Amino acid sequence: RPEQAILGLRKGLALFANLRPVKVFPQLAGSSPVKRELVEGVDMMVVRELTGGLYFGKPKKRWENGRGRRAVDTMSYSEREVERVLRVGFELAQGRRKKLASVDKANILETSRLWREIAMELSAEYPDVTVEHVLVDTASMRLVRQPASFDVMVTENTFGDILTDEASVLAGSMGMLPSASLGNRKRRAGGVLRTFGLYEPIHGSAPDIAGQNKANPLAMFLSVAMMLRLSCGLAKEADAIEAAVERVLAEGYRTGDVATAGSKLVNTTQMGALVIERVGN
């Protein structure tokens, strides 16, 4: 399966923290199926643990016996795995609105009980951050009822995968959400701390529209902006790309996934050219 390649890449490069910003551009508030008054002003960062949990736990297998087919997946987390991704969430919250939602299923799962214990212990080291512990089912409901209540959300692998796909409807489409997968490999150059990472839109390869020139390239542009800022130390250049994306949207250009009545419908190639033309102009 093609998904196994990216899972192996993340694990092999020790990229344990997946940053998924969910920002609703004002121009796209009407593109979301969620009411405009609920999505306006949404600007959250979801931190998804990326190298543990069900996607990597062992045993993981299928078999068949006289009673039929069976399968098993294993959710496993160590204290170290949980602590390091929670610290990423706390540190991001310190630079934003100082609110952290730690999402778990502590009423049922032992891994989530461990997760919550560690989150509570770490909170003493970050007294300036307000922490709330949210069950994953409650978090999924709040994402559509009170999405602007979130600032930074941190959660385990499977929950983060599902919740960010849900959150993409706030922004209008998965084609609007970038991501950065980061580890502990950092270096300081030119007075700027740079983090080794892997950057990609949150969506998959979209085989249903392959070769049709329909895909929204904006999440890829925004992923490049994250790369320039976090791994290359080029904040000014990252700002230029993000400003170009916002300018194109303000001018009314849309790919089909976020198009509404009165917008200027363009294809993948045209949208890419429009952004490139506006970078630095």
Buried (B, 14 or more C-beta within 10 A) or exposed (E): EEEEEBBEEBBEBEBBBBBBBBBBBEBBBBBBEBEEEBBBEBBBBBBBBBBBBBBBBEEEEEEEEEEEEEEEBEBEBEEEBBBBBBBBBBBBBBEBBBBBBBBBBBEEBEBBBBBBEBBEEBBEEBEEBBBEBBBBEEBBEBBBEEBBEBBBBBBBBBBBBBBBBBBBBBBBBBBBBBBBBBBEEEEEEEEEEBBBBBBBBBBEEBEEBEEEEBBBBBBBBBBBBBBBBBBBBBEEBBEBBBBBBBBBBEEBBBBBBBBEEEBEEBBBEBBBEBBBEBBEE
